[in-house]
Amino acid sequence: RGISAVAVLWTFGKCLGALLPVYLAGYYRVSTSLLVCGMMVYTGWKHAREAKEERLRSAMQLLDNEEECAYTNVSKIKRDLPAWVNFPDVEKVEWLNKVLQQVWPFVGQYMERLLVETIAPSLRASSSHLQTLSFTKVDMGDKAMKVVGIKAHTENDKGQVLLDLYISYVGNVEINVEVKRYFCKAGVKGIQLHGMMRVILEPLIGDVPIVGAVTMFFIRRPKLDINWTGLTNLLDIPGLNVMSDSMIMDAIASFLVLPNRLVVPLVPGLRVAHLRCPLPRGVVRIHLLEAQGLAAKDNYVKGVMAGLSDPYAILRVGPQTFTSKHIDNTDAPKWEEVYEVIVHEVPGQELEVEVYDKDTDKDDFLGRTKLDLGIVKKSIVVDEWFTLKDTPTGRVHFKLEWLALLPNTERLEQVLKRNEGITSKASTPPSSAILVVYLDKAEALPMKKGNKEPNPLVQISVHDITRDSKTCYTTVNPEWEEAFTFFVQDPHKQDIKIQVKDADRVQTLGTLTIPLSRMLGNANLSLDQWFQLENSGSASRIYVNTVLRVLWLDEDRVQSDVSSNLAAGLSKQLVHQTSPHSSFATEGLLRIHLLAGQNLVPKDNMMGGMVKGKSDPYVKINIGGETFTSQVIKGNLNPTWNEMYEVVLTQLPGQDLHLEVFDKDMDMKDDFMGRLKISLKDIITSQYIDQWYNLSDVKSGRVHLVLDWVPTSSESDGLDQVLQFYSRQSYQNKAVSSAALLFVYVEQADGLPVKKSGKDPKVGAEIKLGDVSRKTTVCDRTTSPSWNEAFCFRVRDPRKEILSVKLSHSWTLPIGSLMVPIRELLSEPELVLDQWFHLDGASPESQILLRAELKMLIPTKCPGSTEKTKVPTASDPVPARPKQEKDTVLRSSSVDTPPVETITSSVTVDEEVNVKETAADVDEEKVEESLSSALPQPPHTSPDITFASEGLLRMVLLEAQSLVAKDNIMGGLKKGKSDPYAKISMGEVVFKSAVVQENLNPVWNELYEVVLRPQAGQEVQVELFDKDMDKDDFLGRFKISVSDIIRSQFTDQWYSLNDVKSGRVRLILEWVPAVSRSDRLNQVMHLQALQSYQNKAVPSAALLFVYVDRAHSLPLKKSGKEPKAGAELVFGNKTYKTKVCDRSRSPQWSEGFHFLVRNPKEEMLILKLSSAWDQPMGSLVLPVREVVSEPQLVLDQWMHLDGALPESQILLRAELKILDTRMTEVPQPSG
């Protein structure tokens, strides 16, 4: 190729042009500094130009592929971020990490004690080679475990709290172990653990600490890395030399993964085995059918000729692993094998499938796939092809069936018949049930040869499957607390075989056979009892709990229209309708009409406070998380607002309406002018309230409110009348009343289009009605997102408004939309539209499943209005309420509800009238006095129907006979006696008798009394123990139903002790009749004086029931504020306290108490009132003899308080019931 002459000339010209300015500058003697300055300006301009061009090129590139660039940058950032950043439902918990860092040194102290005092002795006892093992150093380091995110599952059982903790631990742990016998030293220096741990708090109990136990486990194997030191030396020890580093790590990791669980009980008496191995969620039957298009891995003639593969599949669900047979020389194998896996946790557990090519050396990888078993549970049956990942081609055909666990045998025969039609090339037939065996403990096992205590373990066999329990060392009373699960083909023909053996597996300590057919006739298909061991000692027995569950495939729930998504390898069955939670569409509308205020406190003073002014009042209303603020009325103590607010609320208990009045100031903080609180429960009960409410925490002032819990209807017949009624209403804040509530439930979408880049979208839905917009969460990448979210909208005019739903990718890229006119719901049955809707602007198959439910708001007629559509105004006089409605308000049990005004006329509002200061003060005082005096007080209490329904259970523990001797003499060669004592428990009440030294026939003669309200299932439990210096020995127990005691009224008999060889107890039980007759008192007192008991107990002569209702006109505190009143009741050495009410001079408690009365003629009840238990406010002394002189032994009235104001009173009820015992003679022991 030749040189272009034009190019040479052009280069020469450029050089000449560059040198020409230099030549001219020298020729004309131009200053050198001027030349340098020009070159600097040119260089700066050129640099700025290039930078601008670079920014323009970057902007053009971003504009052309904006989405891909953003995704690439975000992916780089998110790659190493914690889980709470990537998943919106995972929360960051920095506070927990700070707590862990603070307590980590104490965790180290606990781990040191655990390793040295517990684990080291167990290791030394497990093998003769490890008898010299010891931990020489245990240091957990200063780097605490971190929780990088936490997710709370709300869809789980109400009796548990389920959390997923994303943990990351990179610790500088140092643990050194030494085996002196083999001169071996090894240890651990550094541990890394990363994974998701599931924490279950269950059972939830109604007592402290609320949670019964904490269960922890990993659903999937975590990433575990241990830095060993001296591992080679450790593996040279006999017994450990068959292990390797990877095997040890596998064993440690599998210990933390399902079905293994770490259970930490927090309360005594829990069945730990049931928590450590609860009943499974279900069983998945996996049909491995075939595969297609697998990659060819076998080559011939050194790769010149391509062959096929010899494929086989490995299936894993947690630690459960199955391997199919391999099919020679094919890329489309047909396995037709069936496997059954136990599913413990959904969502969470996954089916992992890997396909390999069988080779003589190392098997070749052909692909993998994964499926969340929660999808199988929801769909019941999934029959689909799954595309293999990490390989160019290949897919596998599975049929997965979710088998529910039935606690009865109604469908057992149907299951057995169905299983006969299931064919599989595998040898194992399909199961009809699963069996869970909870192995608890054993007692009195025989000794080994040489009179040595055995090391018992248990072998449990069902059909040809045998499981071994752990070994309990040197004991004849082992406690295993383990559970085992078996698949059962036919419960009619199979047995449970249990063998208790010594750890050497040579000597059998006992056997037991339980036919499964025995369980079929029991309730709940379970056995929970002691079983006598065969071929063992005469007293040898074992405690086992067996639970059988029938495996049922609910084909009725399987939908017929199955749409497949081959790209994702996931089979879905589109449901026809939504399935919202039961709480959907249960909300209601509260309409608040703020009318006016009267006699408000003046806060704006003039002339430096010498002359009182007025106020500029406004109101703040807060309820359900929403706050409404009224307009400011300038210079008025009797303002008129006439404003209306609406709020949609659930009917959950504990919600209150809070109203506060303030004076608006320009230059400083707004002045407080009073508050009130109204219980939402009372509003819902009354439905409609039109009342004046007194303001608290101020001297005077009241507010006129209309509160309407608007009834709803699922019929549209009265829509025109409703809209006409609302059209005549007018409010100062321009509010328009809602005619209906629209509830929208967005469940899922299907068949959405993929993005331009070919990736699945991250879909979110925006629902809009009028100017109100709501957004769902953004789902992970999928073309079939699922939200299951509900929303509520207020509808002004259902005939005109339109509901719009817009789907988009991360709120930026539109995917499709839907428009639903509300008028379409008016023609639907029950005003409900629940179906799939096609999306506009998307693919033809794109659709969304949602439910739209309309509920009409029927206006409540205002009481006292002359016209049906009249709206009450502030100037209208408040009419007298009907008697029934008035009583409803007065019976309200809410302590927080302020007094409701019932005056039949109101003060006329005239803003133009200028009232003098003194006159205004007098008027305010009169109004306040009239308000308090107008509130009627009930003459008597109105306690609940359960008041004074308790009774007295009297128990006399007399004696026992033929108890078991537990104290042995001379090393057990000679039997001694026992030091027995009894423990009687009834619910949470426990009595403990005195200890009788060295006696197998003790006499106690002790009396116990307990007051209780009869309920189903109550029992009296009596347990006997032998008192020892260390652990007390068990001597037997028995239980008696309280219902049987009440039925027989009085029993005096011997009760045989259970769970021991011999022994019986004499017990007198009396459900003492309570009468309201004072003539029986002298006879009861006479019999009481004749009785004497060893524990110095005195029988009660009566029960005193006290109901503290309310008080009024209590004095103010020294600070001038209203008191927070509480009442303390003292009777003898027994003291009770009521709750402390909110600030009020007229508190209401409505609480009941009871006391045991020994001598009604001498004892007295003392009642003390105080403000928050620190400032006394009055007291009352009531001798019980005054109640004895009353008819029916009842005193129910207002009583004056000592040490308070003259008008201070308290309303209470004192009711005495004489205990008319049937024990006419003093009980005597039989000896």
C-alpha positions, 0 to 999 in steps of 0.5 A: 500500500503506497503513501498518500501524497495528500496525507503528506501535504496535510501533515506538513500544513499542520506543522507549518500552521503550528510554527507560524504563530511562533515565527510571527511572534519573533518577527514582530518582537512580541513579548514572550509572556503574552505568548505563554498567556495565550497558550494557557488560555487555549489549553484551558479551553481545550480541556473544558471542551473535552470534559464537556464532550465526555459528559455528553457521551456518558449522558447519551449512553445512560439515556440509551440504556438507562435501566441496564446501567442502573441495575448494574450499578445497584447490583454491584452495591447490593452484592455484599450488603446484608439481607435487610437491604435486599428484602423489604420485609427484613428489618435491621436490628442494630439495637440487638447487636449492641445488646449482644456485644454487651453480653458477649463476655458473659456468653463466654463465661457460660460456654467455658462452664458448659465445656468444662463441667458438662461436655468434657465429662460426657466425652470422657465417659463416651470412650476409654480412649478419651478418659484423659481429655480436658479443655485447657483454654476456652476463650470466646473472644471479643467479637460478638455474633451479629444479626444483620437482619430479622424477618417476622412471619405473621402468617403462622400459628397464633400460638407462636412467634416465628422469626428468621434471623440472618446471622453472621459470626466471624469470631476470634474464638480460641479453644484448646483441648488436650488428651494427656494419654496420647500426648495430643494437643489440638484446638480451634482458633477462629470460627465463621458462621453465616446463614439464616436461623429460624427462631420459634417462641412457643408455646405462648402462655398467659403468665410471665415469661409469656414464652414457654420455650425458645426453639432454634434451628437452620432450615438450610445448611449454613456456611461453616468454617472452622480454623483447626489447630493440631487437627492432625494430632487429634485424628491420630487418636484411636476411635477418631482416626477414621474421621477427616476434617470435612466429616467433622465439619459436616457433622457439626453443620448437620447438627444445626439443620432440620430436623435437629432443633435446639430447644431452651425451655423457659418454664418447668413442666414442658414436654421438651421432646414435643418441642424438639420434634413436633409433628411435621407440617406434612409429607410430600410424595415426589414422583421422579418421572423422567428427564429430557435433553440432558447434556452428553458427557460420555465421549469415545475415541478420545472425544472424536465420537460424541456419546450420551450420558448415564444419568441419575438424580440426587434429591435432597430435602434438608438431611433427607437424601435420595438417589435414583438408579442410573439409566445407561446411555440416554439423554432422556431417562425414565426413572418412574420412582417415588419418594416420600419426604417429611416437611417440618417447616413451610415456607423455608424448606426446599427440594434440591435436585441434582442430576449427574452422569454415572462414571467409573471415576468422577461423576459429571454434573448435568444440572440442578433445580430447586423448588420451595415446598411451600408452593406444593402445600398451596397447590396440593399437586404440582405436575410440571417440567423443571428446567435445569440450571447451571447447564446449557440444556436439560429439564426434569419432569416431577409430580409432587403431592402434598399429603396432609396429616389426618388425626382420624381413620375416616379416610384410611381405607380410601388411602390404602386402596388408592396406594394400591394403584401407585406403581414405582420401580423402587422397592418401597411401597407408598405409605398410608400414614406416619408414626411419631414415637416420643421416647420419654423415660424408663424406670426400675430397669434391671442391673447388669451382671455384677450388680452394675448399673447399665448404660441403657439405650433404646432400639425402636423398629417399625417394619424393617426400619430401626432407630437408636436412641442416645445412651444414658450412662450408669442409671436404671431410671434413664430419661431420653426425651427423644422422638423418632418418625417412621413411614407406615404402609399399613397400620393394620398389619405393622407393630412397634418393637421396642428393645431396651439394651445396654450400650454394649448391645449384648444384654437386653434390659427389656422388650415391648411390642405395640400393635399399631392397630391398637392406636386405631381405636384411640381418640386422636390416634395416640397412646400416651402412657406407661408400658410394662417391659417384658423380659425385664424386672417386675417393676421395669416400665417405659413411658412412650407417647405414640402418635399416628397420622393418616396421609391424605391427598386432598384432590378436591382442592386441586384446581383443573386449569393448570397454567405452566411457566416453562421458563421458570420451571414452575407449575401454578394452578390459578385459583378462581377467586381470592382468599383474603384473611377473615379480617378483610372488610371488617373495618367501619367508619367513625364520623366525628361532627365537632359542633361547638365549645362552651365556657372555655378557659380564657388564656389571652390576658390584657394589660399585663394580666390585670384584665382577663381576655378571651382565647383563640380556640382550636381542637385537635382530634386523634384516633387510629393514628390520624389527627384532625385539626379544626380551624381557629375561632378568634377571641371566643370562649364559646366557639362554633366550629361545625366541622366533620371528620371521617376515619376508617377504623378496625374494631380492635379493643383498646382504641380511644378518641383523644380530643385536646383544645388549645389557644392559638398564639402567634409568638409562643407555644399554644396554651392548653385548654383541656382534653377528653378521652372516649373509648371507641368500644363505647362509641360502637356500642352506642352507635350514635352519641350526641352529647356535651363532654366536660374537658378535664385538667382545666377549671371549666369548659365543655365540647359538643360532639356528635359521634356516629359509628355508621352502619353498613349495608351490602345492598344498594337500594337506598343509594339515592336517598343516602346521596340526597341526605348527604347533599343537604349537609354543609360543614365549615371545613367543606367536608363531604360525607362518604356514601360507601366504603370500598375494600380492595384485596390485591392477591396476585397477577399472572403472565406479565411481560418480561423487561426489554433486557429479558429479565423478569420485572420487580412488580408493584401495584398502585391502587388509586381512587379519586385523589387517594393512592395506595401502593403494594410492596414490590415483589422479587423478580417474577412474571407472576407476583403475589401480594395478598394485601388489602386496602380501604377507600372512602367513596363519595359517589359510587355512580361516578368514581373509578378505581384504577390499578397500575402495575409497574416495574419498581414504580418506573417502567409501566407494565399494565393497568386496569380501570374498574368503575364503581358503578359496576359493583352496584349491579353485583350480588352483595356488591362484590366483584371477585375475579381475574381481570385482563390488564390493558397495555400488557401481554394478551395473557396478562391478568390480575386477581383482585376482590372489590367489595362495596359497603354502603354507609347508612346515615343514622337519624339524628335524635331530636331533629324535626326533619330527617335530613337536618344537620345539628348546629351549635346553636340548636338546643340539645334535646333530652335524650331518650331514657334508654339511650341515657342509661346506656351511656351511664352504664359504660364501663370504660374508666377513661370515658369522661362524664357525659353531659345530660343537661336538656338545654344549652347556653346560647352562643352570642359572640358579639356580647361583651361580658365583664370579667367578674360576670364571666367568672361567676357564670363559668363557676355556675355552669361548672357546678350545674354540670357536675350536679346534673350528672345523676349517681346510681343509688346502688352498685351493679356488679358483674353476674360472676361477682360473689360466685366463688366458693370455698374448698376445704381440705384436711390431710389426715394420714397415710399408710404403707408408704414406700421406704426410700431411706436405705441403711448400710449401703442398701443392704437394709431397708429403712423408712422414709421422711414423708411430706405432702404437696397439694396443688390446685391450679397456682395454689400450692400447700406443703405439709410438715415432714414426719420423720422416719415413718411409713404411716405418718399422721399430719392432721393439717387443714388447707382452704382455697377460694375458687370459682368452679371451672371445667377441668380443675383438679386437686393433685396430691404428691408425696415425697421423702425428704432428703438432704439432696433430692427428695424421693418420689412416693406417689401421687393421685388426682381428684376432679373438683367437679366430683368434689362439688357433686359429692359436697363432702368426702372422707376416704382413702386414696391409693397412690399411683406410680408406686408399689404401695401407699394410700392417703386419707383426705377429707374434701368439702365444698363448703356450702355458703348461705346468707343466713346469720342464724347459722353463724353461732353454730359455725363458730362453736364447731370452729372452736372445737377443731384443732390442727397441727398446722395451727390453721383456723377454719373460716366462718364466712366469705366476705365479698367486696365490690368497689364501684366508684367515688365522687367529689374527691378533694383536689391534690395540693397542686390543684390538679385532679387526683389519680385515685386508687383504693387499697382494701385491708382485711386482717393481714390480707391486702388488695389494691384496685387499679389507678384511674386517670385524673378525675374527682369521680373515679370508677373502678368496678372491681371485686375482691374476696376475703376469708373471715375467721370471726365476723364479730371482731374483724373489720374492713379498712378501705384507703383512698390515695392519689397514685398511692402517695397522697391520702384522700380519705378512708373508710372503716367497715366492721363486719358485724354491721354486715351481719345485721343487714338483711341477706347479709348485704350492705350496698350504698354510698358511704362517707369518707373520713379525712376527705371533703364533707361531700366525698363518698364511695359506692361499694357493696359488702356481701357476707356468706356464712360457710355452713360446714357439714363436718359435724364432728372433729376428724380423728386419725384411724390409728 
